[in-house]
């Protein structure tokens, strides 16, 4: 029987890179992007996901082209479980695990884990933590939380090609802000950078609350910057958390991945000094909480 591990993070925090490297381990099962995009594929179609992923040339697994890779699977989760998994106005809590959706969620992951027959079934969610909902259905699930400096998240968000909704105003955000944060945004003259930073703060408040509700042995935090600086060390720690030993497939995946180790403070070059100072003031307590200066 597989151990279920959920890789969770705020968006733009490097979790995709971590997910794709960990999925190279021969004892890790996952949902592929093909399963997500092709509605007619049954759970048995993923039987050899791991083997195919490890044996495919890197050029066929890289972003920016037609590829084969692990997926967050929001399309298929919407079709087969519930739209609330992919697109909810708030975080999902234990009370949202109504019997009908709990059965669907457990069956969705259970069938795929059984078919793939790996020690660990790994799935990634970004945005809301969803841990209260997941633990109500899978109380033994473990969570790997990837954290990134909020100022770097802001820079990545503002530069993204997918169209950050914050440019349309606070009420278009996927994450409703607390009144105090919304007032802070208004007082700034409606700075887009600050609005993105306040969205990060709101999400990190939720992750802190989620962590407090999960037994210590089932939750682990890892900073993305630490992973970039010492990938072998931190990926080994993550594998140990999943009760897996280091494997040559993971080591090889790290060696051929371009890790941008020199970009830790890139936000200072990509934002003007006044905006950096604004973010430093606003995010100071949260940055300190998560280990940043």
N, C-alpha and C positions, 0 to 999 in steps of 0.2 A: 504493500500500500504506500502511495506517495505521500511525502510531506509537502503540504502546500505552503509556498513562500510567495508573498506579495511584495514587489519592489514598488515603493510609493515615493512621490516627490511632488513639490510644486513644479509647474512647468518651467522649461528653459533652465533646468538644473543639472543636466548631464546624465539623467537616468537612462536615456536610450543607449548611450555608449556602454554603460555598466550592464544593462540588460543583455545587449548583444554579445558582450564578452562572456558573461556568466552562462549564457545559453549554449556556448561551445562545449561546456563540460559534458562528457558522454552520459552522465547520470541525471541530466536536466531535461525535462519535457517542457513544451511551450505550445502556444497557438501561433500559427504562421499567418502572414499577411494574405496568403492565398486562401486560407480557410475563411478569413474575414471578408474577402472580396467576392468569393464565389458561393452564393447561397446554397447551391445544390450539393456541396461537399458534405459527406457524413463525418462523424467523429473519427471513424477509422481511416480517413484520408490523412490524418496527422501521424499515423503510426511511425513513420520514418522521418519525422521532422528533424530530429536531432542529427541522425546519420547524414541526411541530405545537406543540412546546414554546415556540418563540419567538413564535408567532402567537396562542397561547391567551391569553385575558384572565387577568391575575394572579390573579383570584379562583378560577380553575380549576386553579391550580398550587400554592396555598398549603397548608401543613400544617394539620391539624385538621379536614379535610373530605375527601369524595371528590375526588380530584384526579389529574392527570397530571404525572409528575415522574420524574427519574432515580432509579434504585433500586440498592441493594446486591445485589439479586437472589438472596438466599440460598435461596428456595424453588426457583427454577428451576435454580440451580447444584446443589442437592441432588438434584433429579430427573435432571438430564442429565449431571452430572460426578461428584460424590461428596459425601456428607454431611460428609466431613472438611473441606470448604471452609467450611462454615457453622458447624459445631459440633464442634470438636476440643478435647481436653483439654489440648493444648499447641500451641505455634507449629508451623507447617508448615515443614519443612526440605527441602533438595534431595533427600534420600533418600526423601522421601514422594512424589516425582514419578515413581512407577513407570510403566512404559510405557503401561499401560492408562489410567491417570488423566491422564497427560501428553497422550495423544492426544485424550481427551475435552475437556480444558481448552483445548488449542490450537484444536481444532475449534469449540468453543462460542464463543470470542471471535473466531476468524478468520472464521467464517461471518457473524457479525453485523457485523463491521467491513467485510467485503467488500460486504454488502448496503447498508450505509449510506454507504460510499464517502466518508469524511471523512479529513482529514489526520491527525486524532488520534482514537483511541478511548479514552475516559476511563471508568475504573471505580473505585468507592470500596469500600474494606474498612475496617472498624473492629475493634478488639480486637487480635488477634495481627497482627504485621507481615506474615507469610506471604511475605516477600521471597525467602527462600532457595528456597522451592518455586517461586515465580513465575519467578525468574531461571533455574532449571534447565530451564524450558520455554521461556521468552522472554528470552534473555540480553540483549537490547537494550532491554527495558522500562525505563521511567523511573518514579521514585517521588517524589511530592510528599507530604511528611510535615507534617501540621498538629499543632502543639504548643499546649497550653494550661496555664496555671498549675495545678499539682496541687491547690492549695487550692480553686480555683474548680471543678475537676473533682469534688472531694469533695462540695462543696455541691450541685452539680447532681445528682450520683449519689444522695445521700441524699434529695433532694427529688423524685426522678423518680417517675412514676406507674406505670412498668412493673414495679416490684417488684424492687429490688436484692436478690440472694440473700444478701449479706453479713449481713443481719439474722438469718439462720438460723445463722450461724457461719462460721468460717474455711473449713471443709471443704465448704461449699456454694458458694464462689466459683468462677467460671469460670476464674480464674487462680490456680493453686496457689502459695502463698507459699514462699520459701526458709525454712529452719528459723530463721534469725536474725530474719527479719521476723515470723514467727509468735511467737517468744519475746518480741519487742518488743510485740506486741499483747497477749499475756497479762500482761506487766508493766504495761501501761497500765490494767489493770482491764477489759480487753475493750471499749475505746472503739470504737463503730461508726465514728466519723469517722476515727480513726486506721487502722482496718482498711481503709477505703476509700482512705486515703492510701497505705497499704502496697501495696494492689493497684495503684495508680497507679505507685508506685516500681518494682514488679516488671515492669510493662509497659514502663516507660521504660527499664529495664535492657535489655530485649529490643530495643527500637527503637535504642538506642545500639549494641548488637551488630550489628543488621541494617545500620545505616548504615555501620559499619566494613567490612562485607563487600561493599558496592556501590561500583563506581567513582564517583568524585566527580561526574563529569558526568551521572550518571544518578540522582542523589539531591539533593533540595533541601528544607531545613527552613524552615517559616514559622510564626511564632507567631500564634495567633488574635488576641491583643490588638493586635498590630501591624496586622493586616488590618482590624480594626474601626476603628483610629485613622486609617489611611491606605489605604482600600480601593482607590482608583484606582492608587496606586503599587504595592501588593503584588500585585494581580490582574494588572497589566501585567507584573510580574516573573515571575509564574507562567506567563502566556501565552508570554513569551519563552523560558522553560524548555521549554515544549512546542513551541517554534519556530513560534508563531503571533503575528500582529500584533494589536494592540488593535482592538476592533470596537465599533461603536455599540450592538450588542445587549447586550454586557457592560456598557458604560457605563450604558445605560438600566436594566439589571437592578440595578446598584448604587444608582442614584438612587431607585428605588422600593422598595428594601429597607430596613426599619427596623433600623438598626445600633445596638445598645445600647452606645455608646461610653463611657458613664459607669459601667459595671458592672465595671470592671477589679478593684476592691477590694471588690465587693459581698459577698464571702465574710466580710469582717470585720464586716458588719452582720448576716449571716445565721447566724453561728456565735458562741457565747459566747467571751469573751476567753481562758478557760482552754483551750478546744479549739483556738483559733487558735494559741496559744502551743505547744500539744502538736504541732500540725502543722508549725509553723515549725521546731521542733527536729528533728523526724523527717525532714522533707523538705529540710532546708537544703542538703545537698550536691547533691541532684538538681535542686533549683530553680536553684542557681547554675550547674550544668552546662548547663541549658537557657535561661539568660539572665534568670532572675528573682531579685529581691532577697528 
